[in-house]
Amino acid sequence: MTVLDARALNRATLARQHLLTRGDISVAEAVAHLCGLQAQEPQEPFTGLWSRLSGFRPERLDDALTGRTVVRTHLMRRTVHLVTADDVLAWRARHDTMLRQRVLGTYRRELAGIDVDEVAAAGRAVMADQRPRTMSELVQSLEDRWPGPPRRVLGELLVAALVPMAQLPPRGLWQRSAGVRNLPLATWLERDIAPLPADDSDPVGQRLLRRYLAAYGPAAGADLRAWCGLAGLPAAVKAARARGELVVFRDERGRELLDLPDAPRPDPDTPAPVRFLPAFDNAILGYHDRSRIIDTAHLGLSVAGHRTVLVDGRVTATWTVRDHQLRISPLRPLTAPEQEAVRAEAQDLTAFLDEDIEHVRLGSSAGNSTGATGP
């Protein structure tokens, strides 16, 4: 069986995430291909798309959100994602049990004795008037019936698990600050959520599996679980393998990796350009084993909300914008050519961000400045 080392897996991930070559596709096509974009920090997806799409402009994502082809919603891992309308309607029912379990597991004591189906029915009844509500407003309508749980807990149960919601614009629009107003997905999209098929082979799970591998593979079952939060989709994997739809590799640790036969697996020596990634980027968080893109010593960065820089395809620096400076903090010493490439991409990023950035400051691996340049 073919063994794929970390560099081979890295190049496969970069190619499928449009981080090896920027894609010439629409925002909706990109969001669909990536199986959604992590978006709990509303402005971060703009940088993620800028790093992946040729000529990306922020108004393209704004138009997708206001035009309802892309929505903000809780889905994978109970995290807010940007997902296409078609995908969220097709996938949401498959995620319902996981979403409930995650909220109930987090607030087991606070929600003890609560009839969640009764709460869900009450929440849907309140939202039936098609009026957008904040979480606080929704809870206020129900708290007389359920006075026990803290308001925040009852609200999270409703909007993150029980009632499939869209977070409406202007939340998530370019350089806009806006609170969360919720409306049921079916109301906002004017289409019903697809019911879960009664099929033991898990057809929705099979589609999720294929879509995940197209954007993240080759990957192990544990990676699939880490991405979506679902329990590994064993029936879906079994059905796909039985039909010969998957190929199997191993990594250097002996783990079995699944993939689509015709998916890109570039030569490991393919040059990889510098890329600036937003906080909580898919390319890092889409795996249980993130060694293909980030060193073990820096794993904490991937869940702590640090923006990162890829050099030769790996997380090699963090970046932030503060005091009119784009500050880059390397995690290892950079060679002179690497510094030049990082600065060049940083200059392009400052033009895109349009935040009155006056200097790019590249620090040393010890955190000391190695100089700044104007925009």
C-alpha positions in Angstrom: 0.0 0.0 0.0 1.3 3.4 -0.9 2.7 5.5 2.0 2.2 9.3 1.8 4.6 11.3 3.9 3.7 14.7 5.5 4.9 16.7 2.6 2.8 14.7 0.1 -0.2 15.2 2.3 0.6 18.9 2.7 0.7 19.4 -1.1 -2.6 17.5 -1.5 -4.2 19.7 1.1 -2.9 22.9 -0.4 -4.1 22.0 -3.9 -7.6 21.1 -2.7 -7.9 24.1 -0.5 -7.0 26.5 -3.4 -3.8 27.4 -1.5 -1.4 26.1 -4.1 -2.9 28.1 -6.9 -5.7 30.6 -6.4 -9.0 29.4 -8.0 -10.9 31.3 -10.7 -14.4 30.4 -9.3 -17.3 32.2 -7.7 -17.7 32.7 -3.9 -20.5 30.2 -3.8 -18.5 27.6 -5.7 -15.6 28.1 -3.4 -17.7 27.9 -0.2 -19.3 24.7 -1.6 -16.0 23.1 -2.6 -14.6 23.9 0.9 -17.7 22.3 2.5 -18.2 25.6 4.3 -15.9 28.2 5.8 -15.4 28.5 9.6 -16.9 31.9 10.5 -17.4 32.5 14.2 -15.2 35.5 13.7 -17.3 37.4 11.1 -14.5 39.1 9.2 -12.1 36.2 9.0 -13.7 34.4 6.0 -12.8 37.4 3.8 -9.1 36.8 4.2 -9.6 33.1 3.8 -11.3 33.7 0.4 -8.7 36.4 -0.6 -6.0 33.8 -0.1 -7.8 31.2 -2.2 -9.5 33.1 -5.0 -8.1 35.0 -7.9 -9.2 38.7 -7.8 -11.5 38.2 -4.8 -13.3 41.3 -3.8 -15.2 41.6 -0.5 -18.5 42.6 -2.2 -18.6 39.2 -3.8 -19.1 37.6 -0.4 -21.5 40.4 0.7 -23.6 39.7 -2.4 -23.6 36.0 -1.7 -24.8 36.6 1.9 -27.5 39.2 1.0 -28.5 37.2 -2.0 -29.0 34.2 0.2 -26.8 31.8 -1.8 -24.5 31.6 1.2 -25.7 31.7 4.9 -24.2 31.9 8.3 -25.3 29.1 10.5 -24.3 26.6 13.2 -23.3 23.4 11.6 -20.0 21.4 11.7 -18.9 20.9 15.3 -21.6 23.3 16.5 -19.5 26.1 15.1 -20.7 29.0 13.0 -19.9 28.4 9.3 -20.6 30.0 6.0 -22.4 27.3 4.0 -24.2 27.4 0.7 -27.9 27.4 0.8 -28.1 24.1 -1.1 -25.6 22.4 1.3 -27.2 23.6 4.5 -30.6 22.4 3.4 -29.2 19.1 2.4 -26.9 18.6 5.4 -28.7 20.1 8.4 -30.9 17.1 9.3 -27.8 14.9 9.3 -26.2 17.2 11.9 -29.3 17.6 14.2 -28.4 14.8 16.7 -24.8 15.9 17.0 -25.8 19.6 17.6 -28.3 18.6 20.3 -25.8 16.3 22.0 -23.0 18.9 22.0 -25.2 21.5 23.7 -26.7 19.0 26.1 -23.2 17.7 26.9 -21.8 21.1 27.5 -24.7 22.2 29.8 -25.7 18.8 31.2 -26.4 20.2 34.7 -28.2 23.4 33.6 -30.5 21.5 31.3 -31.2 18.5 33.5 -34.9 17.5 33.2 -35.6 19.7 30.2 -37.9 18.3 27.5 -35.9 19.4 24.5 -38.6 18.5 22.0 -41.1 20.7 23.9 -38.5 23.6 23.9 -37.9 23.1 20.2 -41.7 23.2 19.4 -42.1 26.4 21.5 -39.1 28.0 19.8 -40.5 27.2 16.4 -43.9 28.6 17.4 -42.3 31.9 18.5 -40.3 32.2 15.2 -43.4 31.3 13.1 -44.2 35.0 12.7 -41.1 35.3 10.5 -39.7 38.2 12.5 -35.9 38.1 13.0 -34.9 37.9 16.7 -31.8 38.1 18.8 -31.1 35.1 21.0 -32.1 37.3 24.0 -35.4 38.2 22.4 -36.2 34.6 21.6 -35.4 33.5 25.2 -37.4 36.3 26.6 -40.5 34.9 24.9 -40.0 31.5 26.5 -38.3 32.1 29.9 -41.7 32.1 31.8 -42.1 28.5 30.8 -38.5 27.5 31.5 -37.3 29.8 34.3 -34.7 27.4 35.5 -31.9 27.3 33.0 -29.6 30.4 32.6 -30.8 32.6 29.7 -27.6 32.1 27.8 -27.9 28.3 28.1 -31.5 28.2 26.9 -30.6 30.5 24.1 -27.7 28.4 22.9 -29.9 25.3 23.0 -32.5 27.0 20.8 -30.4 28.8 18.2 -27.4 26.4 18.0 -29.3 23.1 18.1 -33.1 22.9 18.2 -34.3 25.5 15.7 -32.1 25.6 12.5 -31.3 29.2 12.2 -29.6 31.6 9.7 -27.7 34.6 11.1 -28.9 37.5 9.0 -26.9 40.2 7.3 -25.5 42.7 8.1 -23.8 40.3 10.5 -20.8 39.0 8.6 -20.7 41.7 5.9 -17.4 43.4 5.0 -16.2 45.8 7.7 -19.6 45.9 9.3 -20.1 45.4 13.0 -23.6 44.0 13.8 -25.2 41.7 16.4 -26.7 38.4 15.6 -30.3 38.3 14.4 -31.8 34.9 13.8 -34.4 33.6 11.4 -35.2 29.9 10.7 -33.3 28.7 7.7 -36.5 27.6 5.9 -37.9 31.1 6.3 -34.8 32.9 5.2 -34.1 30.6 2.2 -37.8 30.0 1.4 -37.1 26.3 1.1 -37.6 23.4 3.5 -34.7 21.5 5.0 -34.4 18.1 3.4 -35.6 15.3 5.7 -33.2 12.6 6.7 -33.6 9.6 4.4 -34.5 6.3 6.0 -31.5 4.4 4.5 -29.1 2.4 6.5 -26.3 3.2 4.0 -26.5 6.9 5.1 -26.7 8.5 1.6 -26.3 12.0 3.1 -23.3 10.8 5.0 -21.9 9.4 1.8 -22.2 12.7 0.0 -20.5 14.4 3.0 -17.7 11.9 2.8 -17.0 12.5 -0.8 -17.2 16.3 -0.5 -14.9 16.2 2.5 -12.3 14.1 0.7 -12.5 16.4 -2.4 -11.5 19.3 -0.2 -9.4 17.7 2.5 -8.2 14.3 1.5 -6.4 12.0 1.7 -7.7 11.7 5.3 -8.4 9.2 8.1 -11.7 8.5 9.7 -10.6 10.5 12.7 -10.0 13.5 10.5 -13.5 13.3 9.1 -14.9 13.2 12.6 -12.8 16.1 13.7 -14.0 18.2 10.8 -17.8 17.6 11.0 -18.3 16.5 14.6 -20.3 13.5 13.4 -19.5 10.0 14.6 -17.2 9.0 11.7 -20.0 8.1 9.2 -19.1 4.4 9.3 -22.1 3.3 7.2 -21.2 5.9 4.6 -17.6 4.8 4.5 -18.6 1.1 4.3 -21.0 1.8 1.4 -18.5 3.9 -0.5 -15.7 1.3 -0.1 -18.0 -1.5 -1.2 -18.7 0.3 -4.5 -15.0 0.9 -5.1 -15.4 4.7 -4.9 -12.4 5.1 -2.6 -8.7 4.5 -2.7 -6.6 3.7 0.4 -3.2 5.0 1.4 -1.2 5.0 4.7 0.6 7.8 6.4 4.1 7.4 7.9 2.5 6.3 11.2 0.6 3.5 9.5 -2.9 5.2 9.7 -5.3 4.3 6.9 -6.1 7.3 4.7 -9.1 7.4 2.4 -9.3 9.4 -0.8 -11.1 9.8 -4.1 -9.4 8.1 -7.0 -9.1 11.1 -9.3 -8.5 13.8 -6.6 -5.3 15.9 -7.0 -2.2 14.6 -5.2 0.6 16.9 -6.5 4.3 16.0 -6.4 5.6 16.7 -2.9 8.3 18.9 -4.4 5.7 21.3 -6.0 6.6 24.8 -4.9 4.1 26.3 -2.4 3.6 30.1 -2.3 3.3 32.1 0.9 -0.3 32.4 2.1 -1.8 34.4 4.9 -4.6 32.5 6.7 -7.4 33.8 8.9 -8.1 32.7 12.4 -9.6 29.2 12.6 -8.9 28.4 9.0 -10.3 25.2 7.4 -7.0 24.0 6.2 -5.8 23.6 9.8 -8.9 22.8 11.7 -10.2 20.3 9.1 -8.2 17.4 10.6 -7.6 15.5 13.8 -4.0 15.0 12.8 -2.8 18.4 11.7 0.9 17.4 11.3 0.6 17.8 7.5 0.4 21.6 7.9 1.5 22.6 11.5 4.2 21.4 13.8 3.2 19.7 17.1 4.8 22.5 19.1 2.5 25.1 17.5 -0.8 23.1 17.6 -2.2 25.5 20.2 -2.2 28.3 17.7 -4.8 26.5 15.6 -7.5 26.7 18.4 -6.5 30.0 20.0 -7.6 32.2 17.2 -4.2 33.2 15.9 -3.9 34.2 12.2 -1.2 32.2 10.6 1.2 32.4 7.6 2.1 29.4 5.5 5.7 29.3 4.2 6.5 26.3 2.0 3.0 25.1 2.9 3.4 25.0 6.7 2.4 27.3 9.5 5.6 29.3 10.0 4.4 32.6 11.5 1.5 34.4 13.0 0.2 37.8 11.9 -2.0 40.6 13.3 -3.0 44.2 12.5 -2.4 46.7 15.2 -1.5 50.4 15.4 -1.6 50.7 11.6 0.9 47.9 11.2 0.7 44.4 9.8 2.9 42.6 12.3 4.3 39.2 11.3 5.9 37.0 14.0 7.9 34.0 12.6 7.9 30.7 14.5 11.3 29.8 13.1 14.1 31.8 11.4 13.3 32.7 7.8 15.7 32.6 5.0 16.3 35.8 2.9 14.2 34.5 0.0 11.4 33.5 2.4 11.4 36.9 4.0 11.1 38.5 0.6 8.2 36.3 -0.3 6.4 36.9 3.0 6.8 40.7 2.6 5.5 40.6 -1.0 2.4 38.7 0.0 2.0 41.0 3.0 2.0 44.1 0.9 -0.8 42.6 -1.2 -2.7 41.7 1.9 -2.5 45.3 3.3 -4.0 46.6 0.0 -6.9 44.1 0.3 -7.6 44.7 4.0 -7.9 48.5 3.5 -7.4 49.2 7.2 -5.0 52.2 6.9 -2.0 49.9 7.3 1.1 52.1 7.1 3.9 49.5 7.7 4.6 45.8 7.4 6.7 44.7 10.3 8.4 41.3 10.1 9.9 40.2 13.4 12.6 37.6 14.0 11.8 34.2 15.3 12.6 35.6 18.8 10.1 38.3 18.3 12.5 41.2 17.6 11.8 43.4 14.6 13.8 42.9 11.4 12.4 46.1 9.8 9.3 47.6 8.4 8.2 48.7 5.0 5.5 51.1 3.9 2.3 49.9 2.2 
